Amino acid sequence: MPEEVSSRPPEERRPGANNNEVALEMMKFIAVTTGYGKGATSATGFSGKPAKTPEEYAEALLQLFEKCRDTVAKEK
């Protein structure tokens, strides 16, 4: 069962949360709603990009977290 994602911005859900916590919530929201970093999935008969390895997926999520952390730092 997928994790429930709140429609409120992360900073409104946890008053007093530090920048890393807010960035992590933002990253999770983006990753869950967009499938960020997972790569293309292929259907039978269609060949697209191969699925990303777990290491590539983790690297994509880390890069997204860095972007989110930079954005949160600019906003505060």
N, C-alpha and C positions, 0 to 999 in steps of 0.2 A: 504494500500500500504506500503510495507516495507521501512524502512529508507535506503537511499543510503549510502553505505559504501565505502569510498575512499580506493584505493589500496596502497596509500602512507602511510608510518608509521606515527603515530599520532604526533611525534615531528617535522615532516617536514610540517605538515599542519598548525600548530600554533606556529610560532617562539615566544619565550619568555613565553610559557605556563609553569605554575609551575608543580611540580611533581604530585600533585593530579589530575590536569586536564589531563595530559598525561596518568596517570594510569586509569582514568575514560574512556578515549577514547579507550585505550587498552582493558579494560574490556568489553566495549560495542561491540567492534569488535569481540572478542572471543565469547561472549555470542550469538551474532546474527549469526555468521557463523557456530557455532558448536551446538547451542541449549543447551549450558551449563546450568545445574541446573534444566532443565525442567522435567527430569525423562523420563521413557519409556512410549510410547503411545501404547495402545493395539488395535489390530484389532479384529473384530468379530470372536469369536471362539478361540481366543488365550488369555491366561491370563498371563500377565507379572507382573512386579512390579506395584503397584498402583501409580497413578499420585501424584506428590508431592503437598502438601498443599501450599497455598500462603506464609505462614510463612517459610516453608522449602525452597521454591524457593528463597525468599528474603535472607535467611541465606546463601544459596549457592552463590548467587551473591555478598554478602558482603565478603565472604571468598575469592572469586575470585578477588575482588577489592583489598583486603589486599595483596594477592600474587602479583598482578600487581604493587601495590605501592612499595612493597619491591624490585621488579625487577627494577623498574625505579630508585629508590634511589641508587641501586648498580651501575647502568650504568652511573650516572652523577657524 
